[in-house]
Amino acid sequence: MRKYGAAALMVVLLMAAAFFLPEWLSEMNDRQLLDNPSIQIQEMEQEGFAESVQLTVAEKVMLLRAGGLTAMELSHETVEGVASDGGTDIQISLFVSNTESAVLKDASEEEINSYNEEVIQLWNARMEAARQEVLNLQALGGLPMLWRDSDELSYTGYGELIYMDPDTRMNFQVYRIALSHEPYTLSMMIDVQSGRILSFTLQWNWDKAPNWGARGASAFGGTWRNYWGLDSVGSGWYDNYTKSILEQTESVYRSEGDYDTHGQVAFTYDGQTFAVPLGCIGIGGRTYIINWNC
């Protein structure tokens, strides 16, 4: 009889512990957090007005195409440099606009040097990141073969912009940079948060048409769908018209003279379909340009 009584008491105690113990532990944990608060330090990257809600790259592309965004320049510095041997040998010049010059007018020499060094380090890192994005896209078919990792590149950084939706206050930051290696110059707008290229302008001179490889530009649409994280690309995107924009820019000039041709590629994301503009320009038989999402 005592055995049964002890067993019943044990069951009651276990039931009570199962009911009250989690709540007690939770209360103790909350109290410990209040007594010993932890401070999380964010990275030193500039943050937007609504940074607590992170937009995906796909959402940023859709916002750019929807229109209605307001753009504001965050910085105006121009940084120029040359990188060779995969970026191991870098020479950089810094040009500061009148706006920054006014801000630094009363700064000490040490403060000015410190500011310039920070700007140079930032843009050096951006150049390296942009170079790698280009190499990845080349390998996948999202860009033609422009250069190899060992090629010497010159670059120019053009400052930062913040795009904001005035209705939702959703925003994201971009920077603009151009990479050059004869005969190509690739100017890009790059998302600060993800490092992904959001748009580009590719320019070259006569008789130097970029090489898309044996498959031509047939992987272009699918590559950018995956690169931006979209759901699908229109099944008929690689028609003769789009193919001529990407692959036959110089041929079009020889048959038609100066031209400015506009097309588009349709994508779908989260149940919405939108078009990304694609165009090419031929000028005077000397300059050719392909624009993507510009």
URBELFEN-V419528 format. One record per run of one state. SS is the DSSP state (H for helix, E for strand, - for the rest). FROM is the first residue (numbers start at 1). TO is the last residue. Records with the same first field share a line. If there is no record, write none. Layout:
BEGIN
SS->FROM-TO, FROM-TO
END
This chain:
BEGIN
-->1-1, 36-56, 67-68, 74-77, 85-88, 96-97, 104-108, 141-144, 146-152, 166-170, 182-183, 192-196, 206-210, 212-219, 229-231, 234-239, 248-248, 257-258, 270-271, 284-286, 293-294
H->2-35, 57-66, 98-103, 109-140, 220-228, 240-247, 249-256
E->69-73, 78-84, 89-95, 145-145, 153-165, 171-181, 184-191, 197-205, 211-211, 232-233, 259-269, 272-283, 287-292
END
